[in-house]
Each structure stands twice: as structure tokens, then as C-alpha cells.
Amino acid sequence: MSGNSFIADYTKRRELAEQFQADLVDMNSAAMVECASAMKRPVYILRVVSDYANESATEDFRSFLENRNETLRPVMEAVAKALMAMKKM
């Protein structure tokens, strides 16, 4: 599910998971899909979990930001390689 607020509370996370049968919550994907749809363009979204939407979410997110290059570089290299292979087809 996608929303417009940072979730840093276990109870709220559990409520959202139950209400929407959501495994993850993010703050941007729905808006990107809406824009792409309005412009009749495809959209590919790759999300990375930066925190667990609980009481340590703020600290976890800060840690994620500090280490994001190490975490994301191998993933983005693999995605770039796959997209280049698709383009050659």
C-alpha cells in the first residue's frame, strides 16, 4: 500500500496491514503510478525496505540513508543490466 505519512508505530503498522492486507507501506509508488497512468506511460517501480515502520523506524531510516550506496549499488547494476538486455531484444 502507498500513503502520505511516515509510519513509526507498530500498532499503526499492524492496523494498516490488516485493513489493506499490505505486506509493505511506501510513500511514493501510488503517486508515480497515477502520474504515469495519466500520461499513458509505463512505469517500473523498484522499492527497497528502509525501515520496519515501528518505534525504531526513524533510526532505521537514518541508518539506511548512511549505507544506501553499498546496499543499492548491486541491485541497480543488476536492474540496469536486465534493462539493457531487454532493449537488445
C-alpha atoms as a printed R data frame, in Angstrom:
   type eleno elety resid chain resno      x      y       z
1  ATOM     1    CA   MET     A     1  0.000  0.000   0.000
2  ATOM     2    CA   SER     A     2  1.108  3.567  -0.540
3  ATOM     3    CA   GLY     A     3  0.366  6.529   1.684
4  ATOM     4    CA   ASN     A     4  1.416 10.047   2.546
5  ATOM     5    CA   SER     A     5  2.827  9.671   6.051
6  ATOM     6    CA   PHE     A     6  5.892  8.130   7.680
7  ATOM     7    CA   ILE     A     7  4.789  5.208   9.855
8  ATOM     8    CA   ALA     A     8  6.831  4.820  13.032
9  ATOM     9    CA   ASP     A     9  4.396  2.927  15.221
10 ATOM    10    CA   TYR     A    10  3.952 -0.853  15.409
11 ATOM    11    CA   THR     A    11  0.236 -0.627  16.232
12 ATOM    12    CA   LYS     A    12 -0.427  1.633  13.231
13 ATOM    13    CA   ARG     A    13  1.623 -0.683  11.002
14 ATOM    14    CA   ARG     A    14 -0.434 -3.678  12.152
15 ATOM    15    CA   GLU     A    15 -3.728 -1.809  11.609
16 ATOM    16    CA   LEU     A    16 -2.725 -0.887   8.046
17 ATOM    17    CA   ALA     A    17 -1.558 -4.423   7.316
18 ATOM    18    CA   GLU     A    18 -4.859 -5.868   8.500
19 ATOM    19    CA   GLN     A    19 -7.065 -3.234   6.860
20 ATOM    20    CA   PHE     A    20 -5.391 -3.403   3.443
21 ATOM    21    CA   GLN     A    21 -3.760 -6.858   3.584
22 ATOM    22    CA   ALA     A    22 -0.494 -4.999   2.972
23 ATOM    23    CA   ASP     A    23  2.955 -6.503   3.312
24 ATOM    24    CA   LEU     A    24  4.685 -3.136   2.869
25 ATOM    25    CA   VAL     A    25  3.862  0.546   3.089
26 ATOM    26    CA   ASP     A    26  5.566  3.153   0.950
27 ATOM    27    CA   MET     A    27  5.113  6.865   0.445
28 ATOM    28    CA   ASN     A    28  5.677  7.337  -3.299
29 ATOM    29    CA   SER     A    29  4.666  4.486  -5.580
30 ATOM    30    CA   ALA     A    30  0.962  5.260  -5.880
31 ATOM    31    CA   ALA     A    31  1.691  8.846  -6.939
32 ATOM    32    CA   MET     A    32  4.191  7.673  -9.565
33 ATOM    33    CA   VAL     A    33  1.686  5.159 -10.964
34 ATOM    34    CA   GLU     A    34 -1.059  7.801 -11.075
35 ATOM    35    CA   CYS     A    35  1.192 10.239 -12.982
36 ATOM    36    CA   ALA     A    36  2.402  7.605 -15.427
37 ATOM    37    CA   SER     A    37 -1.153  6.406 -15.990
38 ATOM    38    CA   ALA     A    38 -2.401  9.938 -16.641
39 ATOM    39    CA   MET     A    39  0.384 10.381 -19.196
40 ATOM    40    CA   LYS     A    40 -0.268  6.910 -20.675
41 ATOM    41    CA   ARG     A    41  3.324  5.872 -19.947
42 ATOM    42    CA   PRO     A    42  4.654  2.643 -18.479
43 ATOM    43    CA   VAL     A    43  6.173  2.772 -15.044
44 ATOM    44    CA   TYR     A    44  8.576  0.411 -13.316
45 ATOM    45    CA   ILE     A    45  8.946  0.715  -9.571
46 ATOM    46    CA   LEU     A    46 11.662 -0.928  -7.534
47 ATOM    47    CA   ARG     A    47 11.176 -0.392  -3.815
48 ATOM    48    CA   VAL     A    48 13.676 -1.048  -1.057
49 ATOM    49    CA   VAL     A    49 12.637 -1.524   2.554
50 ATOM    50    CA   SER     A    50 14.354  1.217   4.572
51 ATOM    51    CA   ASP     A    51 12.725  0.592   7.956
52 ATOM    52    CA   TYR     A    52 10.186 -1.625   9.688
53 ATOM    53    CA   ALA     A    53  7.502  1.025  10.333
54 ATOM    54    CA   ASN     A    54  7.794  0.619  14.093
55 ATOM    55    CA   GLU     A    55  9.174  2.624  17.007
56 ATOM    56    CA   SER     A    56 12.749  2.394  15.639
57 ATOM    57    CA   ALA     A    57 11.742  3.479  12.108
58 ATOM    58    CA   THR     A    58 13.373  6.908  12.310
59 ATOM    59    CA   GLU     A    59 16.680  5.448  13.475
60 ATOM    60    CA   ASP     A    60 16.471  2.586  10.941
61 ATOM    61    CA   PHE     A    61 15.784  5.058   8.128
62 ATOM    62    CA   ARG     A    62 18.790  7.197   9.075
63 ATOM    63    CA   SER     A    63 20.981  4.088   9.088
64 ATOM    64    CA   PHE     A    64 19.600  3.085   5.688
65 ATOM    65    CA   LEU     A    65 20.482  6.513   4.279
66 ATOM    66    CA   GLU     A    66 24.033  6.251   5.584
67 ATOM    67    CA   ASN     A    67 24.512  2.858   3.904
68 ATOM    68    CA   ARG     A    68 22.299  3.190   0.832
69 ATOM    69    CA   ASN     A    69 25.092  3.229  -1.761
70 ATOM    70    CA   GLU     A    70 26.508 -0.066  -0.507
71 ATOM    71    CA   THR     A    71 23.035 -1.577  -0.278
72 ATOM    72    CA   LEU     A    72 21.604 -0.357  -3.575
73 ATOM    73    CA   ARG     A    73 24.577 -0.407  -5.958
74 ATOM    74    CA   PRO     A    74 24.496 -4.189  -6.683
75 ATOM    75    CA   VAL     A    75 20.721 -4.106  -7.128
76 ATOM    76    CA   MET     A    76 20.783 -1.160  -9.512
77 ATOM    77    CA   GLU     A    77 23.649 -2.681 -11.516
78 ATOM    78    CA   ALA     A    78 21.575 -5.853 -11.961
79 ATOM    79    CA   VAL     A    79 18.489 -3.844 -12.950
80 ATOM    80    CA   ALA     A    80 20.497 -1.790 -15.465
81 ATOM    81    CA   LYS     A    81 21.939 -4.971 -16.962
82 ATOM    82    CA   ALA     A    82 18.487 -6.538 -17.273
83 ATOM    83    CA   LEU     A    83 17.033 -3.406 -18.896
84 ATOM    84    CA   MET     A    84 19.900 -3.252 -21.392
85 ATOM    85    CA   ALA     A    85 19.299 -6.919 -22.274
86 ATOM    86    CA   MET     A    86 15.581 -6.188 -22.791
87 ATOM    87    CA   LYS     A    87 16.410 -3.253 -25.046
88 ATOM    88    CA   LYS     A    88 18.502 -5.520 -27.307
89 ATOM    89    CA   MET     A    89 15.552 -7.888 -27.847
